[in-house]
Amino acid sequence: MHQIKDNLRNSDVPEVTKRAILANERAILRVITVQIAAFCICTFPNIASKIYQLIPVTFVKSDVRRSIENLIINLYT
C-alpha cells in the first residue's frame, strides 16, 4: 500500500482519482482480512481434532468412545 501511495504522489493523476484508488485498496485489504479470518475459524475444528488424535492417551478407550470420536472427526473432515 505504501508503494501505491508513493507512486501516486509522483504521478500526474488527479487528486480525486488518487483518493478513489486508495479507497479501493483499503476495501480490498478489508475483504482479504475477512477471508483469512473466516478460513482460520472454519479450519480450527479440523486442526483441533487432528491435534487431539496425535496426543498419546495413557488409558484404553472403549469401542463406543472410539466410535464417537471417529464420528466427530469424520463430521469435520
C-alpha positions as CSV (number, residue, x, y, z in Angstrom):
1,M,0.0,0.0,0.0
2,H,2.9,2.3,0.7
3,Q,4.3,1.7,-2.8
4,I,0.9,2.7,-4.3
5,K,0.9,5.9,-2.2
6,D,4.4,6.7,-3.3
7,N,3.6,6.0,-7.0
8,L,0.5,8.2,-6.8
9,R,2.4,11.1,-5.2
10,N,4.9,11.1,-8.0
11,S,2.3,10.9,-10.8
12,D,0.1,13.4,-12.6
13,V,-3.1,11.6,-11.6
14,P,-5.9,13.9,-10.4
15,E,-6.5,14.0,-6.6
16,V,-10.0,12.6,-6.9
17,T,-8.6,9.5,-8.8
18,K,-5.9,9.1,-6.2
19,R,-8.4,9.0,-3.4
20,A,-10.6,6.5,-5.3
21,I,-7.6,4.2,-5.9
22,L,-6.6,4.3,-2.2
23,A,-10.2,3.7,-1.1
24,N,-10.3,0.7,-3.4
25,E,-7.0,-0.7,-2.0
26,R,-8.4,-0.3,1.6
27,A,-11.6,-2.1,0.6
28,I,-9.6,-5.0,-1.0
29,L,-7.5,-5.2,2.2
30,R,-10.6,-5.5,4.4
31,V,-12.0,-8.2,2.2
32,I,-8.8,-10.2,2.3
33,T,-8.6,-9.8,6.1
34,V,-12.2,-11.1,6.5
35,Q,-11.4,-14.1,4.1
36,I,-8.3,-15.0,6.1
37,A,-10.2,-14.8,9.4
38,A,-13.1,-16.9,8.0
39,F,-10.6,-19.5,6.8
40,C,-8.9,-19.7,10.2
41,I,-12.3,-20.0,12.0
42,C,-13.5,-22.7,9.6
43,T,-10.4,-24.8,9.8
44,F,-10.0,-24.7,13.6
45,P,-12.2,-27.7,14.4
46,N,-10.3,-29.9,12.0
47,I,-6.9,-28.8,13.4
48,A,-8.2,-29.3,16.9
49,S,-9.3,-32.8,16.1
50,K,-6.1,-33.7,14.5
51,I,-4.1,-32.5,17.5
52,Y,-6.4,-34.5,19.7
53,Q,-5.7,-37.6,17.7
54,L,-1.9,-37.1,18.0
55,I,-1.9,-36.7,21.8
56,P,-1.0,-40.0,23.3
57,V,-3.6,-41.2,25.7
58,T,-2.5,-43.4,28.6
59,F,-5.8,-45.1,29.1
60,V,-7.6,-47.7,26.9
61,K,-10.6,-46.3,25.1
62,S,-13.7,-48.3,24.8
63,D,-15.2,-49.2,21.4
64,V,-18.0,-46.8,21.9
65,R,-15.7,-43.9,22.7
66,R,-13.5,-44.6,19.7
67,S,-16.7,-44.8,17.5
68,I,-17.9,-41.4,18.9
69,E,-14.5,-39.8,18.3
70,N,-14.3,-41.2,14.8
71,L,-17.8,-39.9,14.1
72,I,-16.9,-36.4,15.3
73,I,-13.7,-36.4,13.3
74,N,-15.4,-37.5,10.2
75,L,-18.1,-34.8,10.6
76,Y,-15.4,-32.1,10.5
77,T,-13.3,-33.5,7.6
